[in-house]
Amino acid sequence: MSMLRRVSRLIRMFFVTLVYTARQAWRLRRMPEAERARYQALRQTNGCRKLCRILNVHVTCTGTVPRDEAMLIVCNHIGMLDPFALATQMPVAFVAKAEMASWPFAGWVCRVMGILFVDRNRRTRTNDFVARVRRRMADGVHVLVFPEGTTNGEPELLPFKTGAFEAVAGLDEAHVLPCYLHVVAVNGRPADDPVVRNHVVWAGGSQSFGEHAWHLLGLERVDLEVRVGTPVPVAGRSRKELAQDLHARVTALASPPAVITPSAGRADAS
């Protein structure tokens, strides 16, 4: 059954992605440039919802993503499902490593969906990347980055790279929105157990990217929660200050808020 589920899902995902992306590419060529960024983000949200239904990935959201201002969004990065899950809850432009642009098929999909590629090894490209991020935000689209710089299978966050905040540092009216992607359950089992959680997290190691993807295709059901924090103003703050502050805020989102209940032993005064 697991093999049949994997093959069936893979075939459906491929054809849904192919048709969906081809239609979007055709429409983009006939659309005014000023309208493209928002259209790409909205279409990406709809497309990721379709793919999550195929994978039986259920995503809930705690908190509110502002709609009246485009922001830089920062989130932890646990594995391959992250972009799909996050996009179901918020129309965004993702930031991804430059080499993805040359990947067969996936690179084409990323370009059509409006992914912003960054070459972390070439400092001369920094100004161009900052300009592209700011332009996307000026078009009214949130930009989402994974400031850890890589996937992380551990509950504790890796240090945030300061380069992730280059595009907003020094802006007077910009904000950064902290988010945390939490694994709730896998195949109906609570993900408080690290063994259960490890079914969806990936940090390289002995498991290749392809093996991770193949494993995800075989899971019966995945439940995820996107926890959204409070927007953080960036005026007058350096990249380093923002990285440290946002790291603390995303870490805080990893722990659910305490539930205060009345003491069972308290008696009313007579």
DRENDO-1510 file (C-alpha; in Angstrom, 1 decimal, always signed):
<recs>
REC; n; res; u; v; w
REC; 1; MET; +0.0; +0.0; +0.0 .
REC; 2; SER; +2.8; +2.4; +0.9 .
REC; 3; MET; +4.5; +1.9; -2.6 .
REC; 4; LEU; +1.1; +2.4; -4.3 .
REC; 5; ARG; +0.5; +5.6; -2.3 .
REC; 6; ARG; +3.9; +7.0; -3.2 .
REC; 7; VAL; +3.6; +6.3; -6.9 .
REC; 8; SER; +0.1; +7.6; -7.1 .
REC; 9; ARG; +0.9; +10.8; -5.3 .
REC; 10; LEU; +4.1; +11.4; -7.3 .
REC; 11; ILE; +2.2; +11.0; -10.6 .
REC; 12; ARG; -0.6; +13.3; -9.5 .
REC; 13; MET; +1.7; +15.9; -8.1 .
REC; 14; PHE; +3.8; +16.0; -11.3 .
REC; 15; PHE; +0.8; +16.5; -13.6 .
REC; 16; VAL; -0.9; +19.0; -11.4 .
REC; 17; THR; +2.3; +21.0; -11.1 .
REC; 18; LEU; +3.0; +20.7; -14.8 .
REC; 19; VAL; -0.5; +21.9; -15.9 .
REC; 20; TYR; -0.8; +24.5; -13.2 .
REC; 21; THR; +2.6; +26.1; -13.9 .
REC; 22; ALA; +2.2; +26.0; -17.7 .
REC; 23; ARG; -1.1; +27.9; -17.4 .
REC; 24; GLN; +0.5; +30.4; -15.1 .
REC; 25; ALA; +3.5; +31.0; -17.4 .
REC; 26; TRP; +1.1; +31.6; -20.3 .
REC; 27; ARG; -1.0; +34.1; -18.3 .
REC; 28; LEU; +2.1; +36.0; -17.0 .
REC; 29; ARG; +3.3; +36.7; -20.5 .
REC; 30; ARG; +0.0; +38.5; -21.2 .
REC; 31; MET; -0.1; +40.4; -17.8 .
REC; 32; PRO; +1.1; +43.9; -17.0 .
REC; 33; GLU; +4.4; +43.7; -15.1 .
REC; 34; ALA; +3.0; +45.6; -12.2 .
REC; 35; GLU; +0.4; +42.9; -11.5 .
REC; 36; ARG; +2.7; +39.9; -11.8 .
REC; 37; ALA; +4.2; +39.6; -8.3 .
REC; 38; ARG; +0.9; +39.5; -6.5 .
REC; 39; TYR; -0.6; +37.1; -9.0 .
REC; 40; GLN; +2.4; +34.8; -8.6 .
REC; 41; ALA; +2.1; +34.8; -4.9 .
REC; 42; LEU; -1.7; +34.1; -4.9 .
REC; 43; ARG; -1.3; +31.3; -7.5 .
REC; 44; GLN; +1.5; +29.8; -5.5 .
REC; 45; THR; -0.8; +29.7; -2.4 .
REC; 46; ASN; -3.6; +27.9; -4.4 .
REC; 47; GLY; -1.1; +25.5; -6.0 .
REC; 48; CYS; +0.4; +24.5; -2.7 .
REC; 49; ARG; -3.0; +23.9; -1.3 .
REC; 50; LYS; -3.7; +21.4; -4.1 .
REC; 51; LEU; -0.4; +19.7; -3.5 .
REC; 52; CYS; -1.0; +19.5; +0.3 .
REC; 53; ARG; -4.3; +17.8; -0.4 .
REC; 54; ILE; -2.6; +15.2; -2.5 .
REC; 55; LEU; -0.1; +14.6; +0.2 .
REC; 56; ASN; -2.8; +14.7; +2.9 .
REC; 57; VAL; -0.9; +17.4; +4.7 .
REC; 58; HIS; -3.2; +19.5; +7.0 .
REC; 59; VAL; -2.0; +23.0; +8.0 .
REC; 60; THR; -3.5; +25.3; +10.6 .
REC; 61; CYS; -2.4; +28.8; +11.5 .
REC; 62; THR; -2.2; +30.5; +14.9 .
REC; 63; GLY; -1.9; +34.3; +14.7 .
REC; 64; THR; -2.5; +36.7; +11.9 .
REC; 65; VAL; -0.4; +37.6; +8.9 .
REC; 66; PRO; -0.9; +41.3; +8.2 .
REC; 67; ARG; -2.4; +42.2; +4.9 .
REC; 68; ASP; -2.0; +45.9; +4.9 .
REC; 69; GLU; +1.8; +45.9; +4.7 .
REC; 70; ALA; +4.3; +43.7; +2.9 .
REC; 71; MET; +6.9; +42.4; +5.3 .
REC; 72; LEU; +10.0; +40.2; +5.5 .
REC; 73; ILE; +8.9; +37.0; +7.1 .
REC; 74; VAL; +11.4; +34.7; +8.9 .
REC; 75; CYS; +10.7; +31.1; +9.8 .
REC; 76; ASN; +12.5; +28.0; +11.0 .
REC; 77; HIS; +13.4; +25.4; +8.3 .
REC; 78; ILE; +12.8; +21.7; +9.1 .
REC; 79; GLY; +12.4; +20.0; +5.7 .
REC; 80; MET; +11.0; +19.7; +2.2 .
REC; 81; LEU; +7.4; +20.4; +3.3 .
REC; 82; ASP; +8.1; +23.8; +4.7 .
REC; 83; PRO; +7.4; +26.0; +1.6 .
REC; 84; PHE; +4.3; +24.0; +0.7 .
REC; 85; ALA; +2.8; +24.3; +4.2 .
REC; 86; LEU; +3.7; +28.0; +4.7 .
REC; 87; ALA; +2.4; +29.0; +1.3 .
REC; 88; THR; -1.0; +27.5; +2.1 .
REC; 89; GLN; -1.4; +30.1; +4.8 .
REC; 90; MET; +0.2; +33.2; +3.3 .
REC; 91; PRO; +0.9; +34.5; -0.3 .
REC; 92; VAL; +4.6; +35.1; -0.3 .
REC; 93; ALA; +7.7; +35.2; -2.5 .
REC; 94; PHE; +10.2; +32.6; -1.1 .
REC; 95; VAL; +14.0; +33.2; -1.1 .
REC; 96; ALA; +16.0; +30.1; -2.3 .
REC; 97; LYS; +19.5; +29.3; -3.1 .
REC; 98; ALA; +20.6; +30.2; -6.7 .
REC; 99; GLU; +21.5; +26.6; -7.7 .
REC; 100; MET; +17.8; +25.7; -7.6 .
REC; 101; ALA; +17.2; +27.8; -10.7 .
REC; 102; SER; +19.1; +25.3; -12.8 .
REC; 103; TRP; +17.4; +22.2; -11.5 .
REC; 104; PRO; +15.4; +20.3; -14.2 .
REC; 105; PHE; +11.7; +21.0; -14.0 .
REC; 106; ALA; +11.8; +22.3; -10.4 .
REC; 107; GLY; +13.9; +25.3; -11.5 .
REC; 108; TRP; +11.3; +26.2; -14.2 .
REC; 109; VAL; +8.5; +25.9; -11.6 .
REC; 110; CYS; +10.3; +28.1; -9.1 .
REC; 111; ARG; +11.0; +30.8; -11.7 .
REC; 112; VAL; +7.3; +30.9; -12.8 .
REC; 113; MET; +6.1; +31.0; -9.2 .
REC; 114; GLY; +8.3; +34.1; -8.5 .
REC; 115; ILE; +11.0; +32.6; -6.3 .
REC; 116; LEU; +13.8; +35.0; -5.5 .
REC; 117; PHE; +17.2; +33.4; -6.0 .
REC; 118; VAL; +20.2; +34.4; -3.9 .
REC; 119; ASP; +23.8; +33.4; -4.5 .
REC; 120; ARG; +25.3; +33.3; -1.0 .
REC; 121; ASN; +28.8; +32.8; -2.4 .
REC; 122; ARG; +29.0; +36.0; -4.4 .
REC; 123; ARG; +29.0; +39.2; -2.4 .
REC; 124; THR; +28.8; +41.3; -5.6 .
REC; 125; ARG; +25.3; +40.1; -6.1 .
REC; 126; THR; +24.1; +41.4; -2.7 .
REC; 127; ASN; +22.9; +44.8; -3.9 .
REC; 128; ASP; +21.0; +43.3; -6.7 .
REC; 129; PHE; +19.3; +40.8; -4.4 .
REC; 130; VAL; +18.4; +43.5; -1.9 .
REC; 131; ALA; +16.9; +45.6; -4.7 .
REC; 132; ARG; +14.8; +42.6; -5.9 .
REC; 133; VAL; +13.5; +41.9; -2.4 .
REC; 134; ARG; +12.5; +45.5; -1.8 .
REC; 135; ARG; +10.9; +45.7; -5.2 .
REC; 136; ARG; +8.8; +42.6; -4.4 .
REC; 137; MET; +7.7; +44.1; -1.1 .
REC; 138; ALA; +6.9; +47.4; -2.8 .
REC; 139; ASP; +4.6; +45.4; -5.1 .
REC; 140; GLY; +2.7; +44.3; -2.0 .
REC; 141; VAL; +4.1; +40.8; -1.6 .
REC; 142; HIS; +5.6; +39.4; +1.6 .
REC; 143; VAL; +9.1; +37.9; +1.2 .
REC; 144; LEU; +9.9; +34.8; +3.2 .
REC; 145; VAL; +13.4; +33.7; +4.2 .
REC; 146; PHE; +14.8; +30.8; +6.2 .
REC; 147; PRO; +17.5; +32.7; +8.1 .
REC; 148; GLU; +19.1; +29.5; +9.5 .
REC; 149; GLY; +20.4; +29.1; +6.0 .
REC; 150; THR; +19.7; +25.3; +5.8 .
REC; 151; THR; +17.3; +22.7; +7.0 .
REC; 152; ASN; +17.6; +21.8; +10.7 .
REC; 153; GLY; +16.4; +18.6; +12.2 .
REC; 154; GLU; +16.9; +19.6; +15.8 .
REC; 155; PRO; +14.3; +21.4; +18.0 .
REC; 156; GLU; +16.7; +24.2; +18.8 .
REC; 157; LEU; +17.2; +26.8; +16.1 .
REC; 158; LEU; +20.5; +27.4; +14.4 .
REC; 159; PRO; +21.9; +30.9; +14.6 .
REC; 160; PHE; +20.3; +33.3; +12.1 .
REC; 161; LYS; +22.5; +34.6; +9.3 .
REC; 162; THR; +22.6; +38.3; +9.3 .
REC; 163; GLY; +22.5; +38.5; +5.5 .
REC; 164; ALA; +18.8; +37.5; +5.6 .
REC; 165; PHE; +18.0; +40.9; +7.1 .
REC; 166; GLU; +20.1; +43.0; +4.6 .
REC; 167; ALA; +17.0; +43.9; +2.5 .
REC; 168; VAL; +15.2; +45.6; +5.4 .
REC; 169; ALA; +18.0; +46.9; +7.7 .
REC; 170; GLY; +17.9; +50.7; +7.9 .
REC; 171; LEU; +14.4; +51.1; +6.5 .
REC; 172; ASP; +12.3; +53.5; +8.6 .
REC; 173; GLU; +8.9; +51.9; +8.1 .
REC; 174; ALA; +9.6; +48.2; +7.4 .
REC; 175; HIS; +8.7; +45.3; +9.7 .
REC; 176; VAL; +9.9; +41.7; +10.1 .
REC; 177; LEU; +7.3; +39.0; +10.9 .
REC; 178; PRO; +8.5; +36.0; +13.0 .
REC; 179; CYS; +6.9; +32.6; +12.3 .
REC; 180; TYR; +7.5; +29.1; +13.5 .
REC; 181; LEU; +6.5; +25.9; +11.7 .
REC; 182; HIS; +5.5; +23.2; +14.3 .
REC; 183; VAL; +5.0; +19.5; +13.6 .
REC; 184; VAL; +1.8; +18.5; +15.3 .
REC; 185; ALA; +1.4; +14.9; +14.3 .
REC; 186; VAL; +2.5; +12.3; +11.8 .
REC; 187; ASN; +0.2; +9.4; +10.8 .
REC; 188; GLY; -2.1; +10.4; +13.8 .
REC; 189; ARG; +0.7; +10.1; +16.3 .
REC; 190; PRO; +1.7; +13.3; +18.3 .
REC; 191; ALA; +5.1; +14.7; +17.2 .
REC; 192; ASP; +6.2; +15.4; +20.8 .
REC; 193; ASP; +8.0; +12.1; +20.3 .
REC; 194; PRO; +11.3; +12.9; +18.4 .
REC; 195; VAL; +11.0; +9.6; +16.5 .
REC; 196; VAL; +7.6; +10.7; +15.1 .
REC; 197; ARG; +8.8; +14.3; +14.4 .
REC; 198; ASN; +11.8; +12.9; +12.5 .
REC; 199; HIS; +9.5; +11.5; +9.8 .
REC; 200; VAL; +9.1; +15.0; +8.3 .
REC; 201; VAL; +12.4; +16.8; +9.3 .
REC; 202; TRP; +15.5; +16.6; +7.2 .
REC; 203; ALA; +19.0; +17.9; +7.8 .
REC; 204; GLY; +20.9; +15.9; +5.2 .
REC; 205; GLY; +23.2; +13.4; +6.9 .
REC; 206; SER; +22.8; +9.8; +5.8 .
REC; 207; GLN; +19.5; +10.5; +4.1 .
REC; 208; SER; +19.6; +12.2; +0.6 .
REC; 209; PHE; +17.1; +14.8; -0.5 .
REC; 210; GLY; +15.5; +12.2; -2.9 .
REC; 211; GLU; +15.2; +9.7; -0.1 .
REC; 212; HIS; +13.6; +12.3; +2.2 .
REC; 213; ALA; +11.1; +13.2; -0.6 .
REC; 214; TRP; +10.3; +9.5; -1.2 .
REC; 215; HIS; +9.7; +8.9; +2.5 .
REC; 216; LEU; +7.3; +11.9; +2.7 .
REC; 217; LEU; +5.3; +10.5; -0.2 .
REC; 218; GLY; +4.6; +7.4; +1.8 .
REC; 219; LEU; +3.2; +9.1; +5.0 .
REC; 220; GLU; -0.5; +8.6; +5.5 .
REC; 221; ARG; -1.1; +12.1; +7.1 .
REC; 222; VAL; +0.9; +15.0; +8.4 .
REC; 223; ASP; -0.5; +17.8; +10.6 .
REC; 224; LEU; +1.4; +21.0; +10.8 .
REC; 225; GLU; +0.8; +24.4; +12.6 .
REC; 226; VAL; +2.1; +27.8; +11.4 .
REC; 227; ARG; +2.6; +30.0; +14.5 .
REC; 228; VAL; +2.7; +33.7; +13.6 .
REC; 229; GLY; +4.2; +36.3; +15.9 .
REC; 230; THR; +4.0; +40.1; +16.2 .
REC; 231; PRO; +5.6; +42.3; +13.5 .
REC; 232; VAL; +8.9; +43.8; +14.6 .
REC; 233; PRO; +9.9; +47.3; +13.5 .
REC; 234; VAL; +13.4; +47.6; +12.0 .
REC; 235; ALA; +13.9; +51.3; +12.1 .
REC; 236; GLY; +17.4; +52.2; +13.4 .
REC; 237; ARG; +18.5; +48.6; +13.9 .
REC; 238; SER; +21.4; +46.7; +12.3 .
REC; 239; ARG; +21.3; +43.3; +10.6 .
REC; 240; LYS; +23.0; +41.8; +13.7 .
REC; 241; GLU; +20.5; +43.3; +16.1 .
REC; 242; LEU; +17.6; +42.1; +14.0 .
REC; 243; ALA; +19.0; +38.6; +13.6 .
REC; 244; GLN; +19.4; +38.2; +17.4 .
REC; 245; ASP; +16.0; +39.7; +18.2 .
REC; 246; LEU; +14.2; +37.6; +15.6 .
REC; 247; HIS; +16.0; +34.4; +16.7 .
REC; 248; ALA; +14.7; +34.9; +20.2 .
REC; 249; ARG; +11.2; +35.6; +19.0 .
REC; 250; VAL; +11.0; +32.6; +16.7 .
REC; 251; THR; +12.4; +30.5; +19.5 .
REC; 252; ALA; +9.6; +31.8; +21.8 .
REC; 253; LEU; +7.0; +30.7; +19.2 .
REC; 254; ALA; +8.3; +27.2; +19.4 .
REC; 255; SER; +6.7; +26.9; +22.8 .
REC; 256; PRO; +2.9; +27.1; +23.0 .
REC; 257; PRO; +1.5; +29.8; +25.3 .
REC; 258; ALA; +0.9; +28.6; +28.8 .
REC; 259; VAL; -2.7; +27.8; +29.6 .
REC; 260; ILE; -3.7; +29.3; +33.0 .
REC; 261; THR; -6.4; +27.2; +34.8 .
REC; 262; PRO; -8.0; +27.8; +38.2 .
REC; 263; SER; -6.5; +26.0; +41.1 .
REC; 264; ALA; -8.3; +22.8; +41.8 .
REC; 265; GLY; -7.9; +23.2; +45.6 .
REC; 266; ARG; -9.1; +26.8; +45.9 .
REC; 267; ALA; -12.3; +27.3; +48.0 .
REC; 268; ASP; -14.7; +30.3; +47.7 .
REC; 269; ALA; -15.0; +32.5; +50.7 .
REC; 270; SER; -18.2; +32.1; +52.6 .
</recs>
